[in-house]
Every structure is written in C-alpha cells, then in structure tokens.
C-alpha cells in the first residue's frame, strides 16, 4: 500500500507533515524524500496508533 503525503515543490527550509497512520497496523514503514539533486529513502517504526518514530 502506498500513501502520497506530499506531491508538491517547497522552498528551501524546514517543513513538517502530519500523517494519520491510525488505519494501518504496527510495523516498519518506508518513506522517501526527493529533490532535483538527490533521493533519500529511510524507514520509520510505528510505536502505537498515534506515533511513528523516524529511524536515522
């Protein structure tokens, strides 16, 4: 299953996204961030129905 959280261009800076994962089961989730110059792929662990911990 794939969710697209953002599909837009943003100016350089700090941005945040809130993702409601309450309809998903616990587990490991993968996410990516892409710019014109690089692609970052990471994973996150769902701690409970309201929190997802980003793993660096």
N, C-alpha and C positions, 0 to 999 in steps of 0.2 A: 504494500500500500504506500502511496506517495502523497504527501501534503505539500503544496507550494505555499510557503509562508509569505514570501515577498517576491515579486517579479517586476522590479522597477529599478531605476537608477537613483542613487543617492549621492549627494555631495560628500566630499571627504569629511570625516568627523566620527563622532560616537553616536550610534543608533541602537535602539533596543526593539525587540519584537516579543510579544506575548503570544504563546501558543497554548491553547486549551487542549491538553492531551488526555482529558478525563474519559474519553470514549475508547482509549487504547489500553491494552494490557501492559503490565510492567515488563521491562526489558531494556535492551540496548537499542538506541536509535542512532541513525547516521544522518549527518547534515553536511551541506557544503555551502561555501561562500565563494563567489566567483567575481573577479574583476576583469578588466581588459588585459591585465598583466599576470594574473595567477589564479589558481584554483585551490582552495583549501577544503579538505574533506576530513571531518572529525566524527567522533561518536559521543553520545550522551547516554546516561543511565537514568531511567525513571525510578525515583526514590519512593514515590507514592502517587496518588491520583492528581496531586496539585503541584508537584515539584519535579523538575528534571535537572540533574547535575551535569554540567559540562565537564567532560574529561579532556584534559590537555596532554 
